[in-house]
Amino acid sequence: MNSYAKIAIGATVAAAVIGGGYYVSLVREIPVRVAVVERDVEVRVFGIGTVEAQVLSRVGFQISGKIAALHADHGDVVKAGALLAKLDDAAQRARLRKSEAATRQAAANLSKVKAQLRRVEASYQQKKTINLRRQTLAVRGTVSQEAADDAQTSEETAHSDLKVIEAEAEIAAVLQDDAAAQHRLEGVVQSQHGLHAPFDARMIARHKELGSIAIAGETAFTLIAPESIWVRAHVDQALAGGLAVGQTAFVRLRSEADRLVETEVVRIDQENDRVTEERRVYVRCRDCSPQHQLRFLGEQAEVEIVKRTIPAGLFVPLRLVAGYDGRSGLVWSVENGRLAQRRVQLGDRLLDGRVHVLSDLPAGVSLVVEEQQGMRPGRAARLTPEGAR
């Protein structure tokens, strides 16, 4: 075989290979998977958040002093009014007893002045009667004018004494009220030596120990209301449309990555974060025991909120949508056995990366859900059995 024949054979083989490759890659019918109608599909939005407490109180004493007793520690669950700690109150108890004695003394003094008032009132009435009688007799000439003047002076003196003792009685009453108020004040200060739980709470931190000095207003315990624990999640505002209080949400804690906790949306902030462009959403457990992991504040959590359920629809991967503008885009379709690109209206995005197709499709049109090599408009396509509609 001469060289010309060899060249001809080689050219023929090369042309066959190229032609075969062209046929395989660009002409031959390719199998494609297409979207099928799915039912009861949940539209969820994702958010990252942390476990927090809506009601958190940092409590401390209203007065300063040395801590003499501690009755609670971190992790304890306490009832409203339970004694948490107590300051040394020896000096205050002495002041309270002193104020109590002052109250009794003021009451005794008031009783004494009232007795004197009754005596002076009786004396005044007697001298008033005598003066009236003598003034009558003086007019008749039976009693001398001097005696009548003496009786008048005695009545006026008795009246002055009465006014003085009445003023003393008012002062004594005021002093008694003052002593009683001081006693109540000392009692209030005495009660402030004990620190009580303001509500049914779980203690998450104790900041003082026995014998340490507590400064007025300084935090001694940090308490939370267990029923107020929630997860504060941050959701992209572009996906936050349609969120509402009462919607079901599922929480996955970082410490329990294999478990979903069912919760409920209980609050949505009315102001978005202008920096991160996120909306703050708060979800609370519907049925969690007090010992559930959700009790640890600050733990990171993933939140999936169920916005709504689509009764039936078609869904395509967002990665296969060209020119997506948030409302529409170009998707691959199979029409009359050939590939094409069709613009469709798009709706909710799913967490798995798919998007809901809102447009009604003509009969015989299917949407491609899996990319294949060699896809181009007009190429013949065959629906795979599991993807046929």
C-alpha positions in Angstrom: 0.0 0.0 0.0 1.5 3.2 -1.1 1.6 6.4 0.9 -1.3 8.0 -0.9 -3.6 5.2 0.1 -2.5 5.3 3.7 -3.2 9.1 3.8 -6.7 8.5 2.3 -7.5 5.8 4.8 -6.3 8.0 7.7 -8.3 10.9 6.5 -11.4 8.7 6.2 -11.0 7.4 9.8 -10.4 10.9 11.2 -13.5 12.2 9.4 -15.5 9.3 10.8 -14.3 9.9 14.3 -15.0 13.6 14.1 -18.4 13.0 12.6 -19.2 10.5 15.2 -18.1 12.8 18.0 -20.2 15.6 16.4 -23.2 13.3 16.3 -22.8 12.1 19.8 -22.2 15.5 21.3 -24.5 17.7 19.3 -27.0 15.7 17.2 -27.8 12.5 19.0 -30.9 12.5 21.1 -30.0 13.0 24.8 -32.0 11.8 27.8 -33.1 14.5 30.3 -34.9 14.5 33.6 -37.9 16.9 33.8 -40.0 18.3 36.6 -43.0 16.5 37.8 -45.9 17.9 39.9 -45.1 17.8 43.6 -47.8 18.2 46.2 -47.9 19.8 49.7 -44.5 21.4 49.4 -43.5 23.5 52.3 -41.9 26.9 51.6 -39.4 27.5 54.3 -37.0 30.4 55.0 -33.7 29.9 56.8 -32.3 32.0 59.6 -29.3 31.9 62.0 -29.9 32.9 65.6 -29.2 32.4 69.3 -31.1 31.2 72.3 -32.1 34.2 74.5 -34.5 35.0 77.3 -37.2 37.7 76.8 -37.4 38.2 80.6 -33.9 38.5 82.1 -33.3 40.3 85.4 -30.1 41.2 87.1 -31.1 41.6 90.7 -29.2 43.0 93.7 -29.7 44.6 97.1 -31.1 48.1 97.5 -28.6 48.8 100.3 -25.0 47.9 101.0 -23.8 45.4 103.5 -22.1 42.1 104.1 -23.7 38.9 102.8 -24.6 36.7 105.8 -26.6 34.0 104.0 -27.0 32.5 100.5 -30.1 30.4 99.7 -29.8 29.8 95.9 -27.1 29.0 93.3 -26.9 28.9 89.5 -29.2 26.4 87.9 -31.8 26.6 90.7 -35.5 27.1 89.9 -37.1 29.4 92.5 -40.6 30.7 93.1 -41.6 34.3 93.2 -40.8 35.8 96.6 -38.3 33.1 97.5 -35.4 34.3 99.7 -32.2 34.3 97.6 -29.7 36.0 100.0 -29.6 38.0 103.2 -27.3 40.8 104.5 -26.0 41.0 108.1 -28.8 43.0 109.8 -27.7 43.2 113.5 -27.3 47.0 113.4 -30.6 47.5 111.6 -32.4 45.2 114.1 -31.2 47.5 116.9 -32.4 50.6 115.0 -35.7 48.9 114.5 -36.1 48.2 118.2 -35.1 51.8 119.0 -37.7 53.1 116.7 -40.3 50.8 118.2 -39.5 52.1 121.7 -39.7 55.7 120.3 -43.2 54.8 118.9 -44.4 53.6 122.3 -42.9 56.6 124.0 -44.7 59.0 121.6 -48.0 57.1 122.2 -47.6 57.4 126.0 -46.8 61.1 125.7 -49.9 61.7 123.6 -52.0 59.8 126.2 -50.5 62.0 128.9 -51.2 65.2 127.0 -54.8 64.1 126.3 -55.3 63.5 130.0 -54.0 67.0 130.8 -56.3 68.4 128.1 -59.3 66.8 129.7 -58.4 68.3 133.1 -57.8 71.8 131.7 -61.1 71.6 129.8 -62.9 70.8 133.0 -61.1 73.6 134.8 -62.0 76.0 132.0 -65.7 75.1 132.1 -65.8 75.5 135.9 -64.2 79.0 135.8 -66.4 80.0 132.9 -69.5 79.0 134.9 -68.3 80.9 137.9 -67.5 84.0 135.9 -70.9 84.0 134.3 -72.6 83.8 137.7 -70.5 86.5 139.2 -71.0 88.8 136.3 -74.8 88.4 136.8 -74.5 89.1 140.5 -72.3 92.1 139.9 -75.0 93.7 137.8 -77.4 93.2 140.6 -74.9 94.7 143.1 -74.7 91.5 145.1 -71.0 90.9 144.4 -68.3 93.5 144.2 -66.9 94.6 140.9 -63.5 93.4 142.0 -64.8 89.9 142.5 -66.4 89.9 139.1 -63.2 91.1 137.5 -61.2 88.3 139.2 -63.7 85.7 137.9 -63.3 87.2 134.4 -59.5 87.0 134.6 -59.6 83.4 135.9 -61.8 82.4 132.9 -59.5 84.0 130.4 -56.4 82.4 132.0 -58.1 79.0 131.9 -59.0 79.5 128.3 -55.4 80.3 127.5 -54.2 77.2 129.3 -56.7 75.2 127.3 -55.3 76.6 124.0 -51.8 75.8 125.1 -52.6 72.2 126.0 -54.6 71.7 122.8 -51.5 72.8 120.8 -49.4 70.4 122.9 -51.8 67.6 122.1 -51.5 68.4 118.3 -47.7 68.3 118.7 -47.8 65.0 120.6 -50.1 63.5 117.8 -47.7 64.7 115.1 -44.7 63.3 117.1 -46.5 60.0 117.3 -47.2 59.9 113.6 -43.5 60.8 113.0 -42.4 58.0 115.3 -44.7 55.5 113.6 -43.4 56.6 110.2 -39.8 56.2 111.3 -40.6 52.8 112.6 -42.2 51.8 109.3 -39.1 53.2 107.5 -36.8 51.2 109.7 -39.0 48.1 108.9 -38.6 48.7 105.2 -34.8 49.0 105.5 -34.9 45.8 107.6 -36.8 44.0 104.8 -34.2 45.3 102.3 -31.6 43.2 104.0 -33.2 40.2 102.3 -33.1 39.7 98.5 -36.2 37.9 97.1 -37.0 36.5 93.7 -39.2 38.9 91.7 -40.9 36.2 89.7 -40.8 32.4 89.1 -37.3 32.1 87.7 -34.3 30.0 86.9 -31.0 31.3 88.2 -28.3 31.4 85.5 -25.6 33.2 87.5 -24.6 34.0 91.1 -22.1 36.9 91.3 -21.6 37.1 95.0 -20.3 34.7 97.7 -20.9 34.4 101.4 -19.1 37.1 103.4 -18.5 39.4 100.4 -19.7 43.0 100.5 -22.7 43.8 98.3 -22.9 47.4 97.1 -26.3 48.9 96.6 -27.5 48.3 93.0 -24.7 45.9 92.2 -25.8 42.6 90.5 -25.9 39.7 92.9 -27.9 37.2 90.8 -29.0 36.9 87.1 -32.4 35.4 86.7 -34.6 34.5 83.8 -38.2 33.5 83.4 -38.0 29.9 81.9 -41.2 30.3 79.9 -39.8 33.4 78.2 -36.9 31.6 76.5 -36.9 32.0 72.7 -34.6 31.9 69.7 -33.8 35.2 68.1 -33.2 34.5 64.4 -32.0 36.8 61.6 -33.6 36.3 58.3 -32.6 37.8 55.0 -35.2 40.5 54.3 -35.3 39.4 50.7 -36.9 36.2 51.9 -38.8 37.6 54.8 -42.0 38.4 52.9 -45.0 36.5 54.2 -43.6 35.8 57.6 -46.2 36.1 60.3 -46.7 35.5 64.0 -48.1 32.0 64.6 -46.3 30.2 61.8 -44.5 26.9 62.6 -40.7 26.9 62.8 -38.1 24.2 63.4 -35.0 24.9 65.4 -31.8 22.9 65.2 -29.4 23.6 68.1 -25.7 23.5 67.6 -25.4 20.9 70.4 -28.2 18.8 69.0 -27.6 18.9 65.2 -29.5 15.7 64.7 -32.7 16.9 66.2 -35.4 19.4 65.2 -37.4 21.2 67.8 -40.8 22.4 66.8 -41.4 26.1 67.7 -43.7 28.9 66.8 -43.1 32.5 65.6 -44.1 34.7 68.5 -42.7 38.1 67.5 -41.3 39.9 64.4 -39.4 43.1 64.9 -41.0 46.1 63.2 -37.6 47.5 62.1 -35.0 45.7 60.0 -31.3 45.8 60.6 -30.1 48.5 58.2 -26.5 47.2 58.2 -27.1 43.5 57.6 -30.4 43.9 55.8 -32.0 41.2 58.0 -35.2 40.9 59.9 -35.3 39.7 63.5 -37.7 36.9 64.1 -38.4 35.3 67.5 -39.6 31.7 67.9 -40.6 29.9 71.0 -40.8 26.2 71.8 -44.3 24.8 71.7 -43.7 21.9 74.1 -40.3 21.8 75.7 -39.5 20.4 79.1 -37.7 22.6 81.6 -34.6 20.5 81.2 -34.4 20.7 77.4 -31.2 22.0 75.8 -33.1 25.2 74.8 -32.4 26.5 78.3 -28.8 27.3 77.6 -28.7 31.0 76.6 -26.4 32.2 73.8 -26.3 28.8 72.0 -26.3 29.1 68.2 -29.3 27.8 66.4 -30.5 27.3 62.9 -34.2 28.2 62.3 -36.4 27.1 59.4 -39.8 28.9 59.3 -42.6 27.4 57.3 -44.1 30.4 55.5 -46.8 28.4 53.6 -47.5 25.1 51.8 -47.9 24.9 48.1 -50.7 22.4 47.3 -49.3 21.4 43.9 -46.6 22.8 41.6 -43.5 22.4 39.5 -40.1 23.3 40.8 -36.8 23.7 38.9 -33.2 24.3 40.3 -32.4 27.9 40.5 -28.9 27.2 39.0 -30.6 26.2 35.7 -32.4 29.6 35.5 -30.7 32.1 33.2 -31.3 35.8 33.7 -33.2 35.4 37.0 -34.4 38.8 38.3 -36.3 37.6 41.3 -39.6 37.2 39.4 -38.8 35.5 36.1 -36.0 33.8 34.1 -35.2 31.5 31.2 -35.5 27.7 31.9 -34.7 24.7 29.7 -37.7 22.9 28.4 -38.6 20.0 26.2 -41.1 20.9 23.5 -42.2 18.5 20.8 -39.2 16.3 21.5 -36.6 19.0 21.3 -34.8 21.3 23.8 -35.8 24.9 24.0 -35.5 27.9 26.4 -38.7 29.4 27.8 -39.2 32.5 30.0 -41.4 31.7 32.9 -42.7 33.5 36.0 -41.1 32.3 39.2 -42.2 32.4 42.8 -41.0 31.1 46.1 -37.5 29.7 46.6 -37.1 26.4 48.5 -34.2 25.7 50.9 -32.9 22.9 48.6 -32.2 25.5 45.8 -35.3 25.1 43.7 -37.8 27.7 42.7 -41.5 27.4 42.2 -42.7 27.9 38.5 -45.9 30.0 38.4 -46.4 30.0 34.6 -49.0 27.7 33.1 -47.2 25.4 30.5 -48.8 24.4 27.2 -49.6 20.7 26.8 -46.6 18.6 25.9 -44.1 21.0 27.4 -41.8 19.8 30.2 -39.2 21.6 32.2 -35.7 20.2 32.6 -34.4 19.8 36.1 -30.9 18.3 35.5 -28.2 19.8 33.2 -26.7 17.6 30.6 -23.6 18.0 28.3 -24.4 19.3 24.9 -27.7 20.9 25.7 -28.7 23.5 23.1 -31.9 24.8 21.7 -33.3 22.5 19.0 -31.5 19.4 20.0 -33.5 16.2 20.2 -34.3 15.1 23.8 -35.8 12.0 25.3 -37.6 12.1 28.7 -36.2 9.6 31.2 -38.8 7.2 32.5 -38.7 8.6 36.1 -39.0 12.1 34.7 -41.8 11.7 32.3 -45.0 13.6 33.1 
